[in-house]
Amino acid sequence: MFDVVIVGGGPVGACAGALLARGTRGAAGLSVALLEPRLPGPAAADARHDPRVVALSRASERLLRRAAAWSQIPPSRLSAYERMRIWHESIAPTSTAVLVFDAADVGEPNLGYIAESRALQVALLAAFVDAGGHIEAAPLTALTIGEEEVQVSTPQGTLGARLVVGADGAQSAVRAAAGLTVEARPYGQTAIVANVATERSHEATAWQRFMHDGTLAFLPLADGTSSIVWSADDSRAMSLVSLSDGAFAAELDRASDHALGRTSLVSERLSFPLMRLAAPRYVAQRVALIGDAAHVVHPLAGQGVNLGLLDAAALAQQVTNASAAREDPGALRVLRAYERWRKSEVAAMAMSIDAFDRLLAHGAGPVARLAQRGLSWVNASQEVRRFFIRRALGLSGELPEAAR
Ligand SMILES: Cc1cc2nc3c(=O)[nH]c(=O)nc-3n(C[C@H](O)[C@H](O)[C@H](O)COP(=O)(O)OP(=O)(O)OC[C@H]3O[C@@H](n4cnc5c(N)ncnc54)[C@H](O)[C@@H]3O)c2cc1C
């Protein structure tokens, strides 16, 4: 019998586990088990960078430090970025109208970090175990939700808990077993990710170009290469994936308008069909959803993991506080407070990401042209730039205590 069983040990589930097991200032940690059938091992020190990376905000950095996971990410798998350069294809990458966000504008050392996804997950799972968490390398096979407890079954046996947390990704089995519905809509786009060497230095800058048929980002890695995330309409993405490495790099050079000079692939190419997903309810009696199990957003703003880590911290805060006050951590009243808090924050972020996609990456017509020009208007005002930089740092909205 555990206080909490978490299903899914991706970055979001592992972070929730580490925070719940450690407890908060003034509230003791809980007994927590986590199910994850695909446990990753650490990469060999000399292994090339995996093409799956995530951009982490300052808020995420803070709560990863609080979870005691930050120092466990090898420095070679983490790189700080100091600037973002954002432009629309209607202008040149060297134009003074390119929107530049600079950490120096807000007196910060950087705007965030690019982390290898696997290194992040390994660090968080290690932090969870260090905090006394128990891992079962098994999938969920059945969930029985009772008045007083939940029974979580795996091929190896059954665990009891007062709360089950669904952190099992977009196809969440917990969500289905709890009868929670989901609204899903394909974007009709596919993201291609790969690592590339570039002729010119990335200058610790994240580069992003909006085009009429998608978005292309270059994210700077510690070894001097860059990770690309190219979200293109499905048919274009299919033809890009089928090209030879050389022909793909030539297309990439054209799509980036040679912003970083000539490129060459240094990894395989991976592709991900993109889908918008939103669960109308994040919670039910003794069940809470976090991360991609509750919401999936377009990767153009690099916010998926950041939103999920904030869910993890918000839920951990509500549940540990309830437990410290001798309340039942699986009670609907406690879980509803988490849902109210995070659902509105996620909905606001998802709406602005979709507006960027509609107007900047795919827009035609007067409103889109206005938005495209808006990028250089933002650039012209330091105050407006600062506002957006704070949002990029993840320091707006109601932050959980662990992220403050
Ligand atoms: C191309 C691309 C680029 C992205 N870039 C960024 C970025 O820059 N920044 C950012 O913040 N986000 C980014 N994202 C989003 C980010 O990858 C996801 O939001 C994030 O991985 C969600 O984490 P999660 O832990 O909720 O789910 P997942 O990472 O999907 O983890 C779910 C875990 O649950 C486990 N699981 C599944 N079923 C079961 C079961 N039945 N029993 C037990 N365990 C189970 C799985 O094995 C998995 O480990 C990007 C996404 C894409 C597609």
The ligand as an ORCA input file, in Angstrom:
! r2SCAN-3c Opt
* xyz 0 1
  C       9.184     17.031    -32.069
  C       8.905     17.401    -30.653
  C       9.686     18.375    -30.030
  C       9.428     18.750    -28.703
  N      10.185     19.735    -28.124
  C       9.901     20.140    -26.859
  C      10.656     21.197    -26.220
  O      11.583     21.770    -26.792
  N      10.318     21.562    -24.954
  C       9.299     20.964    -24.281
  O       9.009     21.364    -23.148
  N       8.569     19.961    -24.858
  C       8.845     19.538    -26.120
  N       8.115     18.533    -26.697
  C       7.045     17.887    -25.923
  C       7.570     16.823    -24.981
  O       8.368     15.894    -25.666
  C       6.414     16.118    -24.275
  O       5.521     17.093    -23.798
  C       6.946     15.287    -23.090
  O       7.716     14.208    -23.531
  C       5.805     14.767    -22.239
  O       6.341     14.070    -21.131
  P       5.440     13.032    -20.333
  O       6.352     12.498    -19.265
  O       4.140     13.653    -19.979
  O       5.077     11.895    -21.390
  P       6.036     10.886    -22.154
  O       7.381     11.474    -22.388
  O       5.250     10.405    -23.330
  O       6.225      9.687    -21.117
  C       5.197      8.772    -20.826
  C       5.816      7.544    -20.182
  O       4.765      6.659    -19.809
  C       5.164      5.329    -20.092
  N       3.946      4.523    -20.289
  C       3.091      4.532    -21.340
  N       2.098      3.646    -21.153
  C       2.326      3.061    -19.937
  C       1.640      2.046    -19.195
  N       0.518      1.453    -19.645
  N       2.151      1.677    -17.981
  C       3.273      2.277    -17.487
  N       3.948      3.237    -18.180
  C       3.483      3.614    -19.378
  C       6.021      5.432    -21.346
  O       6.922      4.349    -21.463
  C       6.736      6.782    -21.122
  O       7.999      6.615    -20.514
  C       8.356     18.139    -28.004
  C       7.579     17.148    -28.615
  C       7.841     16.788    -29.949
  C       6.984     15.745    -30.619
*
